[in-house]
Amino acid sequence: MLGRRTRWTRRVGTVHVVIAPDSFKESLTAIEAAEAMAAGVRDVVPDAQCVLVPMADGGEGFAETVAAALGADLHEVGVTGPLGDPVTATYAVDLSRRLAVVDVAQAVGLDLVARADRDVMRADTFGVGELVLAAVEHDVDELIIGLGGSATNDGGAGLLRALGADLLDDRGASVQPGPAGLQSISSVDLSGVSARAREVRVRLASDVTNPLLGEQGASAVFGPQKGASDDQVDELDALLGRLAELVDPEGRTQQSPGAGAAGGLGFALQHALGATSTPGVEIVAELTGLAAHLDGADLVLTGEGSMDGQTLAGKTPFGVARLAAERGVPVVGLAGRLGPGADKLLDHGFVALVPIVQGITDLPTALAEGGANLRRAVATSVRLLRTTL
C-alpha cells in the first residue's frame, strides 16, 4: 500500500535508517523485530547506519523494552496471577534516573490464562498491586505503569486491596476477588493504601482514553475481548459503577480519560495514587530520545503485528510516524496484518504500508516465520525506495 510519491533523500555517505517497531504479538518482541528489520536493510545496503529504537505503547513487553532502551536492570518478583495462581513478573529499575517501570500484563496478562480457562468475572488485579509495591521499594521517585493486555475487568479492586485498602461487605469481611466479589461490596476505605506508593510520581502509559463506565467504558469496549458475554458486559458495567460510587462518590475520576484502561485499572491508579495518563508511545519516545535519533535520518521503519484504522488512536507506529513527519523523514510501516482503515495512515506520514506475510498460510506458520518474513519485506521495501531516487 503506497502513499504519495516521495524522495528518500540520501545524504553523502552512509544511509541513516531509524528502526522503531513495537512487538509483533505472539511472534516477535520489539527488540527481535528491530533486529530483523536491520538485517533486511543491510541485505540491500550493507553499510547502512541502522539505529535500533525498539518501542512500546504500554502493552505486553513494555517494561522489558524500556529496560533494553535505557540499559536498566530487570528484576523478578512472584505475584498473584489473574485467577489466583502464582506467576513470576519482571519489572525494570533505572537507579540513575530513579525510575521503575512495570507493565500490568506481567501480572494479569490475558496470555497468562488459557483460552478455555478465561473467566472475566473472577479475574483479579491483586498481582498488579503486588508488582507496584515491589517496584517502589527501590530508591525511585517515579513509577511508569504500562496498561495493556490485561485479562481483568475489576476496576482495580484487587490492586486497591493489595495496596492496603479495605473493600468490605456489609458484615465487615473482605470481598472476594474479581468483579464477582463486587456484588457484595458495601464500603471502601483507602486510608491504608501504601504511603510509599503514594510518594512516587506515577505515570500510566496507555493508548486508551476510555472512561470507566458507559458505552465507551472498560466493560463495553474491552470486556468482550476478555471473554465477557453481552449479559456479562452489562453486569460488569453495573458492578464497576457500584465500586466507583464507593471509591469516588464525587465522580472526579470515573469519566477521566484513561480511567477505563486495563479493565478499570486506570481509574483505581488515578484515584488512589494520583496517577496521570500519557500515550505510551510518547513516554517511550521521551525515554529513548527518539526525536533526536530522527534528526538527519533518511528513512524510518516501524510496525507491529496488526495495523488498521485503530492505529491512529495512539498506537506505536502512528506515534513514530508523527515525530518523523515533523522532520520530513519518510516512514514505512510493516505489519503481519493490514486491516480496515489502514490506508488512512498514508495521510499521516507513512509513504508505504507493507504486509510481511507472502501468500496464503495458517496463523501458526505466520507467527513462527515472523522474523524471516519481516526481514524479507524490509529488504523488498528498501529496494523499491532506492529505485525512486
GIGI-V692359 format. One record per backbone hydrogen bond with DSSP energy under -0.5 kcal/mol. NH is the residue of the N-H (numbers start at 0). CO is the residue of the C=O. If there is no record, write none. Layout:
nh={NH;NH}
co={CO;CO}
This chain:
nh={2;7;8;9;10;16;16;17;18;18;19;19;21;23;24;26;27;32;33;34;35;36;37;38;39;40;41;42;43;43;44;47;48;49;50;50;51;52;52;54;61;64;65;66;67;68;69;70;71;72;74;76;78;80;83;86;88;88;90;91;92;93;94;96;97;98;99;100;101;103;105;106;107;108;109;111;112;116;117;117;121;122;123;127;128;129;130;131;132;133;134;135;136;136;137;139;140;141;142;143;144;144;145;145;146;146;147;150;152;154;156;159;160;161;162;163;163;164;165;166;167;167;168;169;171;174;178;179;180;180;181;181;182;183;184;185;186;188;192;193;197;198;199;200;202;202;203;204;204;205;205;211;216;217;218;219;220;221;222;222;224;225;225;226;227;232;233;234;235;236;237;238;239;240;241;242;243;244;245;246;247;250;254;255;258;259;260;262;263;263;264;264;265;266;267;268;269;270;271;272;273;274;275;277;279;281;282;283;284;285;286;287;288;289;292;293;294;296;297;298;299;300;301;303;304;306;308;310;311;312;313;314;318;319;320;321;322;323;324;325;326;326;327;328;329;330;331;332;333;334;335;335;336;338;338;341;343;344;345;346;347;349;350;351;352;353;354;355;358;365;366;367;368;369;372;373;374;375;376;377;378;379;380;381;382;383;384;385;386;387;387;388}
co={350;5;6;7;8;14;48;298;16;50;17;300;302;27;22;23;23;28;29;30;31;32;33;34;35;36;37;38;39;40;40;44;14;47;16;48;49;18;50;20;58;60;61;62;63;64;65;66;66;92;90;88;86;84;80;78;76;86;74;100;72;98;92;93;93;93;141;91;143;145;102;103;103;104;148;108;109;113;113;114;118;118;81;124;124;125;126;127;128;129;130;131;132;133;134;137;97;97;200;99;142;202;101;143;144;204;145;107;122;262;153;155;156;157;158;159;160;159;188;164;165;186;172;183;168;166;119;120;176;177;177;178;179;180;181;167;167;165;189;162;193;194;195;140;142;200;275;144;202;203;277;253;213;211;211;213;216;217;217;218;221;221;222;223;222;228;229;230;231;232;233;234;235;236;237;238;239;240;241;242;243;247;250;252;255;209;257;259;259;260;260;261;260;258;263;264;265;266;267;268;269;268;201;203;56;278;278;279;280;281;282;283;284;284;288;289;290;293;15;15;329;17;331;333;22;336;339;307;308;309;310;310;314;315;316;317;318;319;320;321;322;323;324;323;327;348;299;351;301;353;303;304;304;306;336;338;340;341;342;343;344;344;330;330;0;332;352;334;356;361;362;363;364;366;368;369;370;371;372;373;374;375;376;377;378;379;380;381;382;383;384;385}
